[in-house]
Amino acid sequence: MENYLVNDIVMMKKGHPCGTNKWEIVRIGSDVKLECIQCKRIVTLSRAKFNKSVKCKV
């Protein structure tokens, strides 16, 4: 498992409906807040769900 920091760009396993699977980390805590690179949608995932869903750091 990698260490992720705020402003890192990560690639998720599943793509977003807008057509990209790259996200910027906005906040890290007990949950992780991500912003879609393409459409700027913000989602919040629990840390466990984030660790299962992330593919790699870009």
PDB file with one MODEL, atoms N, CA, C and O in Angstrom:
MODEL        1
ATOM      1  N   MET A   1       0.840  -1.175   0.000  1.00  0.00           N
ATOM      2  CA  MET A   1       0.000   0.000   0.000  1.00  0.00           C
ATOM      3  C   MET A   1       0.890   1.244   0.000  1.00  0.00           C
ATOM      4  O   MET A   1       1.831   1.352   0.786  1.00  0.00           O
ATOM      5  N   GLU A   2       0.578   2.162  -0.881  1.00  0.00           N
ATOM      6  CA  GLU A   2       1.332   3.402  -0.990  1.00  0.00           C
ATOM      7  C   GLU A   2       0.832   4.432   0.006  1.00  0.00           C
ATOM      8  O   GLU A   2      -0.273   4.319   0.536  1.00  0.00           O
ATOM      9  N   ASN A   3       1.648   5.424   0.252  1.00  0.00           N
ATOM     10  CA  ASN A   3       1.208   6.580   1.028  1.00  0.00           C
ATOM     11  C   ASN A   3       0.700   7.631   0.062  1.00  0.00           C
ATOM     12  O   ASN A   3       1.395   7.988  -0.890  1.00  0.00           O
ATOM     13  N   TYR A   4      -0.476   8.117   0.291  1.00  0.00           N
ATOM     14  CA  TYR A   4      -1.086   9.114  -0.572  1.00  0.00           C
ATOM     15  C   TYR A   4      -1.149  10.442   0.161  1.00  0.00           C
ATOM     16  O   TYR A   4      -1.385  10.483   1.369  1.00  0.00           O
ATOM     17  N   LEU A   5      -0.937  11.521  -0.569  1.00  0.00           N
ATOM     18  CA  LEU A   5      -0.946  12.862  -0.018  1.00  0.00           C
ATOM     19  C   LEU A   5      -2.002  13.705  -0.715  1.00  0.00           C
ATOM     20  O   LEU A   5      -2.464  13.357  -1.802  1.00  0.00           O
ATOM     21  N   VAL A   6      -2.381  14.807  -0.093  1.00  0.00           N
ATOM     22  CA  VAL A   6      -3.311  15.749  -0.705  1.00  0.00           C
ATOM     23  C   VAL A   6      -2.666  16.272  -1.991  1.00  0.00           C
ATOM     24  O   VAL A   6      -1.456  16.494  -2.035  1.00  0.00           O
ATOM     25  N   ASN A   7      -3.474  16.467  -3.035  1.00  0.00           N
ATOM     26  CA  ASN A   7      -3.083  16.935  -4.371  1.00  0.00           C
ATOM     27  C   ASN A   7      -2.441  15.855  -5.231  1.00  0.00           C
ATOM     28  O   ASN A   7      -2.038  16.147  -6.357  1.00  0.00           O
ATOM     29  N   ASP A   8      -2.329  14.612  -4.746  1.00  0.00           N
ATOM     30  CA  ASP A   8      -1.880  13.509  -5.602  1.00  0.00           C
ATOM     31  C   ASP A   8      -2.993  13.173  -6.583  1.00  0.00           C
ATOM     32  O   ASP A   8      -4.175  13.291  -6.261  1.00  0.00           O
ATOM     33  N   ILE A   9      -2.604  12.754  -7.780  1.00  0.00           N
ATOM     34  CA  ILE A   9      -3.552  12.277  -8.785  1.00  0.00           C
ATOM     35  C   ILE A   9      -3.500  10.751  -8.744  1.00  0.00           C
ATOM     36  O   ILE A   9      -2.428  10.156  -8.853  1.00  0.00           O
ATOM     37  N   VAL A  10      -4.672  10.123  -8.586  1.00  0.00           N
ATOM     38  CA  VAL A  10      -4.737   8.667  -8.532  1.00  0.00           C
ATOM     39  C   VAL A  10      -5.669   8.156  -9.632  1.00  0.00           C
ATOM     40  O   VAL A  10      -6.580   8.856 -10.073  1.00  0.00           O
ATOM     41  N   MET A  11      -5.419   6.926 -10.057  1.00  0.00           N
ATOM     42  CA  MET A  11      -6.271   6.272 -11.036  1.00  0.00           C
ATOM     43  C   MET A  11      -7.082   5.209 -10.305  1.00  0.00           C
ATOM     44  O   MET A  11      -6.522   4.370  -9.600  1.00  0.00           O
ATOM     45  N   MET A  12      -8.400   5.247 -10.475  1.00  0.00           N
ATOM     46  CA  MET A  12      -9.278   4.287  -9.817  1.00  0.00           C
ATOM     47  C   MET A  12      -9.533   3.110 -10.753  1.00  0.00           C
ATOM     48  O   MET A  12      -9.351   3.227 -11.965  1.00  0.00           O
ATOM     49  N   LYS A  13      -9.953   1.982 -10.197  1.00  0.00           N
ATOM     50  CA  LYS A  13     -10.218   0.789 -10.992  1.00  0.00           C
ATOM     51  C   LYS A  13     -11.407   0.978 -11.922  1.00  0.00           C
ATOM     52  O   LYS A  13     -11.371   0.551 -13.076  1.00  0.00           O
ATOM     53  N   LYS A  14     -12.465   1.620 -11.421  1.00  0.00           N
ATOM     54  CA  LYS A  14     -13.656   1.864 -12.234  1.00  0.00           C
ATOM     55  C   LYS A  14     -13.665   3.314 -12.697  1.00  0.00           C
ATOM     56  O   LYS A  14     -13.259   4.210 -11.956  1.00  0.00           O
ATOM     57  N   GLY A  15     -14.125   3.543 -13.911  1.00  0.00           N
ATOM     58  CA  GLY A  15     -14.190   4.894 -14.452  1.00  0.00           C
ATOM     59  C   GLY A  15     -15.412   5.648 -13.953  1.00  0.00           C
ATOM     60  O   GLY A  15     -16.409   5.046 -13.555  1.00  0.00           O
ATOM     61  N   HIS A  16     -15.322   6.964 -13.980  1.00  0.00           N
ATOM     62  CA  HIS A  16     -16.434   7.846 -13.627  1.00  0.00           C
ATOM     63  C   HIS A  16     -17.346   7.953 -14.853  1.00  0.00           C
ATOM     64  O   HIS A  16     -16.857   7.822 -15.975  1.00  0.00           O
ATOM     65  N   PRO A  17     -18.637   8.185 -14.683  1.00  0.00           N
ATOM     66  CA  PRO A  17     -19.545   8.292 -15.834  1.00  0.00           C
ATOM     67  C   PRO A  17     -19.155   9.376 -16.848  1.00  0.00           C
ATOM     68  O   PRO A  17     -19.569   9.300 -18.005  1.00  0.00           O
ATOM     69  N   CYS A  18     -18.372  10.378 -16.446  1.00  0.00           N
ATOM     70  CA  CYS A  18     -17.958  11.425 -17.385  1.00  0.00           C
ATOM     71  C   CYS A  18     -16.888  10.917 -18.352  1.00  0.00           C
ATOM     72  O   CYS A  18     -16.600  11.583 -19.347  1.00  0.00           O
ATOM     73  N   GLY A  19     -16.294   9.753 -18.080  1.00  0.00           N
ATOM     74  CA  GLY A  19     -15.364   9.146 -19.016  1.00  0.00           C
ATOM     75  C   GLY A  19     -13.916   9.052 -18.555  1.00  0.00           C
ATOM     76  O   GLY A  19     -13.082   8.526 -19.291  1.00  0.00           O
ATOM     77  N   THR A  20     -13.595   9.531 -17.390  1.00  0.00           N
ATOM     78  CA  THR A  20     -12.219   9.437 -16.898  1.00  0.00           C
ATOM     79  C   THR A  20     -12.174   8.595 -15.624  1.00  0.00           C
ATOM     80  O   THR A  20     -13.196   8.390 -14.970  1.00  0.00           O
ATOM     81  N   ASN A  21     -10.989   8.112 -15.280  1.00  0.00           N
ATOM     82  CA  ASN A  21     -10.828   7.404 -14.005  1.00  0.00           C
ATOM     83  C   ASN A  21      -9.686   7.998 -13.198  1.00  0.00           C
ATOM     84  O   ASN A  21      -9.105   7.327 -12.345  1.00  0.00           O
ATOM     85  N   LYS A  22      -9.363   9.273 -13.470  1.00  0.00           N
ATOM     86  CA  LYS A  22      -8.313   9.979 -12.737  1.00  0.00           C
ATOM     87  C   LYS A  22      -8.952  10.974 -11.777  1.00  0.00           C
ATOM     88  O   LYS A  22      -9.850  11.730 -12.146  1.00  0.00           O
ATOM     89  N   TRP A  23      -8.469  10.956 -10.536  1.00  0.00           N
ATOM     90  CA  TRP A  23      -9.024  11.778  -9.472  1.00  0.00           C
ATOM     91  C   TRP A  23      -7.895  12.465  -8.720  1.00  0.00           C
ATOM     92  O   TRP A  23      -6.795  11.923  -8.610  1.00  0.00           O
ATOM     93  N   GLU A  24      -8.168  13.663  -8.202  1.00  0.00           N
ATOM     94  CA  GLU A  24      -7.226  14.385  -7.351  1.00  0.00           C
ATOM     95  C   GLU A  24      -7.687  14.247  -5.909  1.00  0.00           C
ATOM     96  O   GLU A  24      -8.868  14.427  -5.612  1.00  0.00           O
ATOM     97  N   ILE A  25      -6.764  13.930  -5.016  1.00  0.00           N
ATOM     98  CA  ILE A  25      -7.094  13.814  -3.598  1.00  0.00           C
ATOM     99  C   ILE A  25      -7.195  15.221  -3.013  1.00  0.00           C
ATOM    100  O   ILE A  25      -6.247  16.004  -3.082  1.00  0.00           O
ATOM    101  N   VAL A  26      -8.360  15.531  -2.435  1.00  0.00           N
ATOM    102  CA  VAL A  26      -8.604  16.851  -1.867  1.00  0.00           C
ATOM    103  C   VAL A  26      -8.383  16.835  -0.359  1.00  0.00           C
ATOM    104  O   VAL A  26      -7.868  17.803   0.199  1.00  0.00           O
ATOM    105  N   ARG A  27      -8.769  15.740   0.311  1.00  0.00           N
ATOM    106  CA  ARG A  27      -8.654  15.655   1.763  1.00  0.00           C
ATOM    107  C   ARG A  27      -8.452  14.206   2.162  1.00  0.00           C
ATOM    108  O   ARG A  27      -9.035  13.301   1.563  1.00  0.00           O
ATOM    109  N   ILE A  28      -7.630  13.988   3.170  1.00  0.00           N
ATOM    110  CA  ILE A  28      -7.401  12.639   3.698  1.00  0.00           C
ATOM    111  C   ILE A  28      -7.630  12.676   5.199  1.00  0.00           C
ATOM    112  O   ILE A  28      -7.137  13.565   5.893  1.00  0.00           O
ATOM    113  N   GLY A  29      -8.373  11.713   5.686  1.00  0.00           N
ATOM    114  CA  GLY A  29      -8.629  11.565   7.113  1.00  0.00           C
ATOM    115  C   GLY A  29      -9.161  10.167   7.320  1.00  0.00           C
ATOM    116  O   GLY A  29      -8.622   9.214   6.759  1.00  0.00           O
ATOM    117  N   SER A  30     -10.209  10.023   8.115  1.00  0.00           N
ATOM    118  CA  SER A  30     -10.839   8.712   8.253  1.00  0.00           C
ATOM    119  C   SER A  30     -11.561   8.353   6.967  1.00  0.00           C
ATOM    120  O   SER A  30     -11.836   7.183   6.699  1.00  0.00           O
ATOM    121  N   ASP A  31     -11.867   9.382   6.170  1.00  0.00           N
ATOM    122  CA  ASP A  31     -12.381   9.165   4.824  1.00  0.00           C
ATOM    123  C   ASP A  31     -11.536   9.999   3.864  1.00  0.00           C
ATOM    124  O   ASP A  31     -10.750  10.844   4.290  1.00  0.00           O
ATOM    125  N   VAL A  32     -11.706   9.752   2.560  1.00  0.00           N
ATOM    126  CA  VAL A  32     -10.897  10.414   1.538  1.00  0.00           C
ATOM    127  C   VAL A  32     -11.837  11.157   0.604  1.00  0.00           C
ATOM    128  O   VAL A  32     -12.796  10.584   0.086  1.00  0.00           O
ATOM    129  N   LYS A  33     -11.555  12.433   0.393  1.00  0.00           N
ATOM    130  CA  LYS A  33     -12.368  13.243  -0.512  1.00  0.00           C
ATOM    131  C   LYS A  33     -11.603  13.373  -1.826  1.00  0.00           C
ATOM    132  O   LYS A  33     -10.437  13.767  -1.841  1.00  0.00           O
ATOM    133  N   LEU A  34     -12.279  13.035  -2.936  1.00  0.00           N
ATOM    134  CA  LEU A  34     -11.658  13.040  -4.259  1.00  0.00           C
ATOM    135  C   LEU A  34     -12.408  13.988  -5.185  1.00  0.00           C
ATOM    136  O   LEU A  34     -13.624  14.143  -5.067  1.00  0.00           O
ATOM    137  N   GLU A  35     -11.678  14.627  -6.115  1.00  0.00           N
ATOM    138  CA  GLU A  35     -12.286  15.492  -7.119  1.00  0.00           C
ATOM    139  C   GLU A  35     -11.935  14.936  -8.490  1.00  0.00           C
ATOM    140  O   GLU A  35     -10.765  14.695  -8.785  1.00  0.00           O
ATOM    141  N   CYS A  36     -12.943  14.734  -9.325  1.00  0.00           N
ATOM    142  CA  CYS A  36     -12.740  14.220 -10.678  1.00  0.00           C
ATOM    143  C   CYS A  36     -11.935  15.242 -11.479  1.00  0.00           C
ATOM    144  O   CYS A  36     -12.230  16.436 -11.432  1.00  0.00           O
ATOM    145  N   ILE A  37     -10.937  14.788 -12.202  1.00  0.00           N
ATOM    146  CA  ILE A  37     -10.086  15.681 -12.984  1.00  0.00           C
ATOM    147  C   ILE A  37     -10.872  16.328 -14.123  1.00  0.00           C
ATOM    148  O   ILE A  37     -10.647  17.496 -14.444  1.00  0.00           O
ATOM    149  N   GLN A  38     -11.785  15.586 -14.733  1.00  0.00           N
ATOM    150  CA  GLN A  38     -12.490  16.078 -15.917  1.00  0.00           C
ATOM    151  C   GLN A  38     -13.697  16.950 -15.591  1.00  0.00           C
ATOM    152  O   GLN A  38     -13.803  18.064 -16.105  1.00  0.00           O
ATOM    153  N   CYS A  39     -14.610  16.469 -14.747  1.00  0.00           N
ATOM    154  CA  CYS A  39     -15.873  17.194 -14.519  1.00  0.00           C
ATOM    155  C   CYS A  39     -15.918  17.924 -13.182  1.00  0.00           C
ATOM    156  O   CYS A  39     -16.896  18.612 -12.888  1.00  0.00           O
ATOM    157  N   LYS A  40     -14.870  17.783 -12.365  1.00  0.00           N
ATOM    158  CA  LYS A  40     -14.754  18.468 -11.067  1.00  0.00           C
ATOM    159  C   LYS A  40     -15.777  18.026 -10.028  1.00  0.00           C
ATOM    160  O   LYS A  40     -15.990  18.747  -9.053  1.00  0.00           O
ATOM    161  N   ARG A  41     -16.415  16.874 -10.195  1.00  0.00           N
ATOM    162  CA  ARG A  41     -17.329  16.317  -9.202  1.00  0.00           C
ATOM    163  C   ARG A  41     -16.515  15.873  -8.000  1.00  0.00           C
ATOM    164  O   ARG A  41     -15.409  15.352  -8.150  1.00  0.00           O
ATOM    165  N   ILE A  42     -17.056  16.076  -6.814  1.00  0.00           N
ATOM    166  CA  ILE A  42     -16.368  15.681  -5.584  1.00  0.00           C
ATOM    167  C   ILE A  42     -17.121  14.524  -4.940  1.00  0.00           C
ATOM    168  O   ILE A  42     -18.341  14.578  -4.783  1.00  0.00           O
ATOM    169  N   VAL A  43     -16.392  13.485  -4.572  1.00  0.00           N
ATOM    170  CA  VAL A  43     -16.968  12.338  -3.874  1.00  0.00           C
ATOM    171  C   VAL A  43     -16.147  12.047  -2.624  1.00  0.00           C
ATOM    172  O   VAL A  43     -14.963  12.373  -2.554  1.00  0.00           O
ATOM    173  N   THR A  44     -16.789  11.434  -1.649  1.00  0.00           N
ATOM    174  CA  THR A  44     -16.127  11.048  -0.412  1.00  0.00           C
ATOM    175  C   THR A  44     -16.232   9.539  -0.254  1.00  0.00           C
ATOM    176  O   THR A  44     -17.320   8.971  -0.349  1.00  0.00           O
ATOM    177  N   LEU A  45     -15.101   8.896  -0.015  1.00  0.00           N
ATOM    178  CA  LEU A  45     -15.044   7.447   0.197  1.00  0.00           C
ATOM    179  C   LEU A  45     -14.427   7.175   1.558  1.00  0.00           C
ATOM    180  O   LEU A  45     -13.584   7.936   2.032  1.00  0.00           O
ATOM    181  N   SER A  46     -14.849   6.093   2.178  1.00  0.00           N
ATOM    182  CA  SER A  46     -14.181   5.680   3.411  1.00  0.00           C
ATOM    183  C   SER A  46     -12.758   5.254   3.046  1.00  0.00           C
ATOM    184  O   SER A  46     -12.482   4.913   1.896  1.00  0.00           O
ATOM    185  N   ARG A  47     -11.875   5.276   4.012  1.00  0.00           N
ATOM    186  CA  ARG A  47     -10.481   4.921   3.752  1.00  0.00           C
ATOM    187  C   ARG A  47     -10.368   3.487   3.234  1.00  0.00           C
ATOM    188  O   ARG A  47      -9.575   3.217   2.333  1.00  0.00           O
ATOM    189  N   ALA A  48     -11.157   2.567   3.798  1.00  0.00           N
ATOM    190  CA  ALA A  48     -11.113   1.164   3.371  1.00  0.00           C
ATOM    191  C   ALA A  48     -11.579   1.027   1.921  1.00  0.00           C
ATOM    192  O   ALA A  48     -10.950   0.316   1.136  1.00  0.00           O
ATOM    193  N   LYS A  49     -12.668   1.697   1.561  1.00  0.00           N
ATOM    194  CA  LYS A  49     -13.189   1.623   0.188  1.00  0.00           C
ATOM    195  C   LYS A  49     -12.194   2.254  -0.786  1.00  0.00           C
ATOM    196  O   LYS A  49     -11.988   1.738  -1.885  1.00  0.00           O
ATOM    197  N   PHE A  50     -11.580   3.361  -0.389  1.00  0.00           N
ATOM    198  CA  PHE A  50     -10.578   4.010  -1.228  1.00  0.00           C
ATOM    199  C   PHE A  50      -9.410   3.067  -1.494  1.00  0.00           C
ATOM    200  O   PHE A  50      -8.974   2.931  -2.637  1.00  0.00           O
ATOM    201  N   ASN A  51      -8.894   2.409  -0.443  1.00  0.00           N
ATOM    202  CA  ASN A  51      -7.743   1.510  -0.612  1.00  0.00           C
ATOM    203  C   ASN A  51      -8.072   0.335  -1.524  1.00  0.00           C
ATOM    204  O   ASN A  51      -7.196  -0.151  -2.239  1.00  0.00           O
ATOM    205  N   LYS A  52      -9.329  -0.134  -1.513  1.00  0.00           N
ATOM    206  CA  LYS A  52      -9.737  -1.229  -2.401  1.00  0.00           C
ATOM    207  C   LYS A  52      -9.929  -0.755  -3.824  1.00  0.00           C
ATOM    208  O   LYS A  52      -9.699  -1.517  -4.763  1.00  0.00           O
ATOM    209  N   SER A  53     -10.348   0.495  -4.007  1.00  0.00           N
ATOM    210  CA  SER A  53     -10.724   1.003  -5.332  1.00  0.00           C
ATOM    211  C   SER A  53      -9.586   1.654  -6.103  1.00  0.00           C
ATOM    212  O   SER A  53      -9.674   1.781  -7.325  1.00  0.00           O
ATOM    213  N   VAL A  54      -8.527   2.067  -5.431  1.00  0.00           N
ATOM    214  CA  VAL A  54      -7.451   2.774  -6.123  1.00  0.00           C
ATOM    215  C   VAL A  54      -6.570   1.780  -6.867  1.00  0.00           C
ATOM    216  O   VAL A  54      -6.276   0.694  -6.367  1.00  0.00           O
ATOM    217  N   LYS A  55      -6.155   2.166  -8.065  1.00  0.00           N
ATOM    218  CA  LYS A  55      -5.312   1.314  -8.893  1.00  0.00           C
ATOM    219  C   LYS A  55      -3.841   1.714  -8.723  1.00  0.00           C
ATOM    220  O   LYS A  55      -3.001   0.869  -8.412  1.00  0.00           O
ATOM    221  N   CYS A  56      -3.528   3.004  -8.926  1.00  0.00           N
ATOM    222  CA  CYS A  56      -2.160   3.477  -8.807  1.00  0.00           C
ATOM    223  C   CYS A  56      -2.113   4.988  -8.727  1.00  0.00           C
ATOM    224  O   CYS A  56      -3.104   5.673  -8.978  1.00  0.00           O
ATOM    225  N   LYS A  57      -0.938   5.496  -8.373  1.00  0.00           N
ATOM    226  CA  LYS A  57      -0.700   6.935  -8.382  1.00  0.00           C
ATOM    227  C   LYS A  57      -0.219   7.318  -9.758  1.00  0.00           C
ATOM    228  O   LYS A  57       0.603   6.609 -10.339  1.00  0.00           O
ATOM    229  N   VAL A  58      -0.710   8.425 -10.303  1.00  0.00           N
ATOM    230  CA  VAL A  58      -0.307   8.848 -11.664  1.00  0.00           C
ATOM    231  C   VAL A  58       0.831   9.821 -11.577  1.00  0.00           C
ATOM    232  O   VAL A  58       1.316  10.296 -12.603  1.00  0.00           O
TER     233      VAL A  58
ENDMDL
END
